[in-house]
Structure formats: C-alpha cells, structure tokens
C-alpha cells in the first residue's frame, strides 16, 4: 500500500487543480510519488481532452507584441469567450507572442505543457491558431494595434512602413483593424476571383436592362467598388473616407500588414 498523507493529497490538489478522489487515486497508483502522480493526472486529463478535438473553437484571444524591429501576433482558440477572457488564458497567449518575437514562430511549442494544463482545466478544445512574425528591414517602421474586448485581445494588426512616421503606421493599423482588407494591392487579388466577380456584375447589369454599349463602363465602375472593399490601398481611411490609404501614405510605402481576429 502506498504511503502518503492527507497533506500530500492536499498538496497535489493545489498544484494540479484535481479533485480530492482523483488526487488520492493518483498517489495510490504511483506509490505516493508526487511527480509521477502529477504526470498520471496530466495524462488522464489529456486523454479526456483529446475527445474534444472535433468541437468548434471559434472563440479565443489574440496578443500582439512589438519589440524594436520585430513584431508578432499569436492567436489562441477556445470554444467559449468565458474561457478566453480568463487571466490564465490571456496570460498564456501573451507569453506565446513574446516568445515568438524572441525566438521565432516555432517557439510557441515551448509552452505546450502550459497549453495542455489549460486544456485540462477548461475542458475545452483549446489550440494555437494563427502565428505571425515580422522582422522589419533596417530603417523601416513597425507598429501594431490590438483591439481589446472584455479583457481579451480580439483583433490584432501588424504594419511595416517604409518612410512616414510611427503615428502614420499606427493610424493605418487602426484602419486595418476595422476595415479588414483582404489584400494590400490589386495585384494580390486572385485572378479567378476577379473574373468570377466581373461575370457576376455583368449578369446583374444585363438583368437590369441597361443598354449594351454601357455594360463595360458600368461593370468596371462596380468592379472598382468591389476592389475598394477588399484592397487596403484603395480603401477610404476609416477616420476620413474621402482620403484613400494611398493618399494618406503620401511618400511612405506600406511594405506589408497582417491581421488576425477572433471569428475571422
């Protein structure tokens, strides 16, 4: 019979969050060895959590970190916003983002034990979502914006700018957060997507009974409006829609951007 005391059971409960009977059984199964009991509880918990893998996890939290010329965004996905708002959840995604800045995108795996512990305690399908890392060129400006809702990051943006100012980079990051552009420029929009839209707009224009000679001009105008919804450089600035992002940039160049948001 394993030798352990009620105090040992209490200690195991405190470090693992396990119930009284589970902690007692873990010590019994492992001859009172505290470390082995911890591992036993962890494996049992993970076995249960593995069955949750097919459950939808569209909630979560995102973190954005910029240090000097390096920036990162990390998304941690969960099933409920209740879990995503908890301090242990938001703290872990923040730690992951800081690790990615310091070591690279694969560094999130260094926190797998903490991620497993979170899965067990929340009893949810929790997993790392998108991970982004920018290393800006010398002299370029790197900035971020993080929209926080109910204590958790829900919408994160990174922007790299050549020329311009930190304030301009931040203004554009804020714009991206709310406008959610799909691409930086028209060149990035897939050609087959453009052709499908062009054909759909032509069909609509024909159905409206517009004169045939006017079709090309009407379709082109509507296609430009479609681009404006998707292409960052053509969007009207969120604080002044009469000014496009291209105009706002002036002599500065927007090198790249990344956006990760919950529910996206």
C-alpha positions in Angstrom: 0.0 0.0 0.0 1.3 3.4 -1.0 2.5 5.6 1.9 1.2 9.2 1.7 -0.7 11.6 4.0 -3.8 13.8 3.7 -1.3 16.7 3.4 0.2 15.1 0.3 -3.3 14.8 -1.3 -3.9 18.4 -0.5 -0.6 19.5 -2.0 -1.3 17.5 -5.2 -4.7 19.1 -5.4 -3.2 22.6 -5.1 -0.7 22.2 -7.9 -2.9 20.3 -10.3 -6.4 21.5 -9.6 -7.6 17.9 -9.4 -10.5 16.8 -7.2 -9.9 15.0 -3.9 -10.7 11.5 -5.1 -8.6 11.9 -8.3 -5.6 13.2 -6.3 -5.9 10.3 -3.9 -6.1 7.8 -6.7 -3.1 9.3 -8.4 -1.0 8.9 -5.3 -2.2 5.4 -4.8 -1.5 4.4 -8.4 2.1 5.8 -8.2 3.2 4.6 -4.7 3.0 8.1 -3.2 5.4 9.6 -5.8 4.3 13.2 -6.1 5.9 13.8 -9.6 4.6 10.6 -11.0 1.2 11.4 -9.6 1.2 14.8 -11.3 2.1 13.2 -14.7 -0.6 10.5 -14.2 -3.2 13.1 -13.6 -2.0 15.1 -16.6 -2.2 12.1 -18.9 -5.6 11.2 -17.7 -6.8 14.8 -18.2 -5.3 15.0 -21.7 -6.9 11.7 -22.7 -10.3 13.2 -21.8 -9.5 16.5 -23.6 -8.4 14.7 -26.8 -12.0 13.6 -27.3 -13.0 17.3 -27.6 -10.8 17.8 -30.6 -13.7 17.9 -33.0 -15.6 20.6 -31.1 -15.8 24.0 -32.7 -13.4 26.6 -31.3 -14.3 29.9 -32.9 -13.7 31.9 -29.7 -10.3 32.8 -28.2 -7.8 35.6 -27.7 -5.0 37.3 -29.7 -1.9 39.0 -28.5 0.4 41.4 -30.4 3.9 42.3 -29.3 6.4 44.7 -31.0 10.0 45.0 -29.7 12.3 47.1 -31.8 12.2 45.8 -35.4 10.4 42.5 -34.6 6.7 42.0 -34.1 4.4 39.1 -33.5 0.8 38.1 -33.3 -0.4 34.8 -31.7 -4.0 33.5 -31.7 -5.2 31.0 -29.1 -8.5 29.4 -29.9 -11.2 28.2 -27.5 -14.8 27.1 -27.5 -16.2 29.9 -25.3 -15.5 33.5 -24.7 -15.8 32.8 -21.0 -12.5 30.7 -21.1 -10.8 33.2 -23.4 -11.4 36.1 -21.0 -9.8 34.3 -18.1 -6.5 35.6 -16.8 -4.6 32.3 -17.3 -5.8 32.2 -20.9 -4.8 35.8 -21.8 -1.5 35.4 -20.0 -0.6 32.3 -21.9 -1.3 33.9 -25.3 0.8 37.0 -24.3 3.7 34.7 -23.2 3.5 33.0 -26.6 3.6 36.2 -28.5 6.7 37.4 -26.5 8.4 34.0 -27.2 7.7 34.3 -31.0 9.3 37.8 -31.0 12.3 36.5 -29.2 12.9 33.1 -30.9 10.6 32.7 -34.0 7.2 31.2 -34.8 8.1 27.7 -33.7 8.8 28.9 -30.1 5.1 28.6 -29.2 5.8 24.8 -28.8 7.9 25.6 -25.8 4.7 26.3 -23.9 3.0 23.1 -24.8 2.9 21.9 -21.1 1.1 25.2 -20.1 -1.3 24.7 -23.1 -2.1 21.2 -22.0 -2.7 22.3 -18.5 -5.1 25.0 -19.8 -7.0 22.4 -21.9 -7.4 20.2 -18.9 -8.6 22.9 -16.5 -11.0 24.5 -19.1 -12.2 21.1 -20.5 -12.3 22.7 -23.9 -10.8 22.3 -27.4 -8.0 24.9 -27.0 -5.3 25.2 -29.6 -2.9 27.6 -31.1 -4.4 29.3 -34.2 -2.5 31.8 -36.4 1.1 32.8 -35.6 2.6 35.7 -37.4 6.1 37.2 -37.1 7.5 40.3 -38.9 11.2 41.3 -38.8 11.2 44.8 -40.3 14.0 45.9 -42.6 16.5 48.4 -41.1 15.1 51.9 -41.1 11.5 50.7 -41.6 8.8 51.4 -39.0 6.9 48.5 -37.3 3.8 49.1 -35.3 0.8 47.2 -34.0 -2.8 47.7 -32.9 -4.7 45.4 -30.6 -8.5 45.8 -30.1 -9.4 44.6 -26.6 -12.9 43.5 -25.7 -13.9 42.2 -22.2 -10.3 42.0 -21.1 -9.0 39.9 -24.1 -7.5 40.8 -27.4 -9.9 40.1 -30.2 -8.4 41.9 -33.2 -4.6 42.3 -33.8 -2.7 44.1 -36.6 0.9 44.4 -37.6 2.1 47.0 -40.1 5.5 47.6 -41.7 6.1 51.0 -43.2 9.0 52.4 -45.3 9.2 56.1 -44.7 6.5 58.0 -42.8 6.1 58.1 -39.1 5.2 55.9 -36.2 1.9 57.8 -35.9 1.1 57.1 -39.6 1.9 53.4 -39.1 -0.4 53.3 -36.1 -3.3 55.1 -37.9 -3.1 52.5 -40.7 -3.0 49.6 -38.2 -6.2 51.0 -36.6 -7.8 51.4 -40.0 -7.0 47.8 -40.9 -8.5 46.5 -37.6 -11.9 48.0 -38.5 -11.9 47.8 -42.3 -10.5 44.2 -42.5 -8.9 44.4 -46.0 -8.1 41.1 -47.6 -5.2 42.3 -49.7 -2.6 45.1 -49.8 -3.0 45.9 -53.5 -5.0 44.7 -56.6 -2.0 42.5 -57.7 -2.7 40.3 -54.7 -6.3 39.6 -55.5 -6.6 36.1 -57.2 -7.3 36.5 -60.9 -10.0 33.8 -60.9 -11.8 35.6 -58.1 -11.8 38.8 -60.1 -13.1 37.1 -63.2 -16.0 35.5 -61.2 -16.9 38.8 -59.8 -16.7 40.5 -63.2 -19.0 37.9 -64.7 -21.5 38.2 -61.8 -21.5 42.0 -62.2 -22.1 41.7 -66.0 -25.0 39.3 -65.4 -26.6 41.8 -62.9 -26.1 44.7 -65.3 -27.7 42.8 -68.2 -30.6 41.7 -66.0 -31.2 45.4 -65.1 -31.9 46.1 -68.8 -29.0 48.6 -69.2 -28.1 49.4 -72.8 -25.4 47.0 -74.1 -23.0 49.8 -75.1 -22.9 50.9 -71.4 -22.2 47.5 -70.0 -18.3 47.7 -69.9 -18.3 51.1 -68.2 -20.9 50.0 -65.6 -19.2 46.7 -64.9 -15.8 48.5 -64.5 -17.3 51.0 -62.0 -18.9 48.3 -60.0 -15.7 46.2 -60.0 -13.8 49.2 -58.7 -16.2 49.4 -55.8 -15.7 45.7 -55.2 -11.9 46.2 -55.1 -12.3 49.1 -52.7 -13.9 46.8 -50.2 -11.0 44.3 -50.3 -7.8 46.2 -51.2 -6.2 48.3 -48.5 -4.5 50.9 -50.7 -7.9 51.7 -52.3 -10.0 51.9 -49.1 -11.1 55.2 -47.7 -9.4 56.0 -44.4 -11.7 55.0 -41.5 -11.4 58.5 -40.0 -11.9 60.4 -43.3 -13.4 58.3 -46.1 -12.7 61.0 -48.6 -8.9 60.2 -48.2 -7.7 56.9 -49.5 -5.0 54.9 -47.8 -2.7 55.6 -50.8 -3.3 59.3 -50.3 -2.8 59.0 -46.6 0.6 57.3 -47.1 2.0 60.2 -49.3 5.7 59.4 -49.9 5.7 56.5 -47.5 5.3 52.9 -48.7 3.3 50.2 -46.9 5.5 47.2 -47.1 3.1 44.6 -45.6 0.5 44.0 -43.0 -1.0 41.1 -41.1 -4.4 40.9 -39.3 -5.7 38.1 -37.0 -9.0 38.4 -35.3 -11.4 36.2 -33.4 -14.3 34.9 -35.5 -12.3 35.5 -38.7 
